[in-house]
């Protein structure tokens, strides 16, 4: 995965969560992290750990076509 700026990460987190139609609390539960972690990610204060990024990538794959653009933009392993 290429280095992603904090502002881009915030956009990725927010957009993924919105496409899944989840609140920050529900998104956090799905990833097994705290609400505060998701909130800090979306506000650009901290970065997700590599494990959380892998889970986000997996969630985007589960969205099929709706997640394809984010996979291509943020993950080098996006579908061709």
N, C-alpha and C positions, 0 to 999 in steps of 0.2 A: 504494500500500500504506500502510495506517495505521501509525503508530509502534507498535512492539511492544516491551514491556519485556523486559529481558534474561532474566528468569525465564520469561516466556512463550516467548521464542525458544528457550531451553534445552529447554522442553517440546516445542515444534514439532520441533526437530532430533531429539530422542530418539524421539518418536513416529513421525516419518517413517522414521527408520532402522529402528525395530522393525517397522513395517508392511512394509518392504522385506525384512525378515529378513536384515539385513546387520550385520556387526561395524562398529565405528568405523573400522577400517582399510579394509574393503571400501567403506564409504560414502564415505570420503575419496577413495579411488581413483575411484569413480564420479563424484564432483564435481571431481576434478582438484586436490584440496587435500591438505594433510598430515593425518596422523592427529592431530597435535597441535592443528591448527585445529579439527577436529571435537570433540576432547576439551574444548578451551577453550570452544567454543560450548555444549556440553551442560552444562558446569559454570558457565555464566553469567559467565565471565571476559571474553569478547570477543563481538563480533557478527559474523555473516557479512557479507561484502561484498555489495553489491547484485547482482553477477553470480551469486554462490553462491545468494542468495535466489531469483533467477529460476530457477536450475537445480533448486532444491528444489521450487518451484512446479510446474515441468514434471514432476518425478518424481511429485508428488501427482496431477497430471492423468493420468499413465500408470497409476495405481492404480485409476482409474475410481471406482466407488462407495465403495471402501475409503478413498479419499483425500478424498472430497467434504466431509466434516465439517471436516477441517483446512483445506481451501481456503476454506471459508466463514468459519471462525473467524479465520484469519490473513491472508488475501489478499482484497482487495476485489473481485478479478476471479473469485471463486468461481462455480461454475456455479449457474444458477437452477433 
